[in-house]
Amino acid sequence: MKKVIFGLFLFFSFSQFGFSQTQVDATGETELYEAYDKADKELNKVYNQLKKKLGTKDQTALVAAQKDWIKFRDSNCKFKCYSEGDGGVIANKRYADCRMQLTISRTKELKSLMNGF
């Protein structure tokens, strides 16, 4: 009986530790997604401001370039973060961080273009 109680104690102790660890991972992941969302909203704001400054022909070119850039960003980050079928929380965090960093970089690029118009 003592072995059963001890076994249950160990099981619940490790289960609780695993749960706590998962909660920490999920919290960090949530913060990262919120930071990405903020960066994406800033990008969209700058993109729309630039688009308003352009003529019709340049607007069309910007829209096409932005669509291509989004495809590049996402596929590039997938390549960097999910090599050989890696997955899980760490790969997801790296992917979100990669997208956020490239989005911030793109926002700076569009801001510099906007200053030229």
QUISUL-V771331 format. One record per residue. N is the residue number from 0. PSI is psi in degrees with one decimal (* if undefined). Layout:
<<N & PSI> <N & PSI>>
This chain:
<<0 & -38.5> <1 & -35.7> <2 & -39.5> <3 & -45.5> <4 & -43.4> <5 & -41.7> <6 & -43.6> <7 & -38.8> <8 & -47.0> <9 & -43.5> <10 & -49.2> <11 & -32.0> <12 & -48.7> <13 & -34.3> <14 & -42.5> <15 & -41.6> <16 & -45.4> <17 & -40.0> <18 & -44.1> <19 & -42.6> <20 & -40.7> <21 & -39.6> <22 & -41.9> <23 & -45.8> <24 & -43.8> <25 & -38.1> <26 & -45.6> <27 & -38.4> <28 & -41.0> <29 & -44.2> <30 & -38.8> <31 & -42.3> <32 & -34.8> <33 & -39.3> <34 & -40.5> <35 & -44.1> <36 & -40.8> <37 & -44.4> <38 & -39.4> <39 & -39.0> <40 & -38.8> <41 & -41.9> <42 & -47.7> <43 & -37.1> <44 & -49.3> <45 & -41.8> <46 & -47.0> <47 & -35.6> <48 & -44.4> <49 & -43.5> <50 & -38.8> <51 & -26.4> <52 & -11.6> <53 & 156.3> <54 & 173.2> <55 & -46.5> <56 & -44.6> <57 & -33.2> <58 & -44.8> <59 & -43.0> <60 & -40.2> <61 & -44.9> <62 & -46.0> <63 & -43.1> <64 & -39.8> <65 & -41.3> <66 & -43.7> <67 & -39.8> <68 & -42.2> <69 & -43.6> <70 & -43.6> <71 & -49.4> <72 & -51.0> <73 & -44.5> <74 & -35.5> <75 & -43.8> <76 & -37.4> <77 & -44.1> <78 & -45.2> <79 & -35.5> <80 & -20.8> <81 & 53.8> <82 & 138.3> <83 & 38.5> <84 & 11.6> <85 & 150.8> <86 & -160.4> <87 & -174.8> <88 & -43.8> <89 & -45.8> <90 & -39.0> <91 & -39.2> <92 & -43.1> <93 & -40.7> <94 & -46.6> <95 & -40.8> <96 & -41.8> <97 & -48.6> <98 & -39.9> <99 & -46.4> <100 & -43.6> <101 & -34.3> <102 & -42.1> <103 & -42.9> <104 & -43.3> <105 & -38.4> <106 & -43.9> <107 & -40.6> <108 & -46.0> <109 & -35.8> <110 & -41.0> <111 & -34.5> <112 & -38.8> <113 & -33.2> <114 & -20.9> <115 & -10.7> <116 & *>>
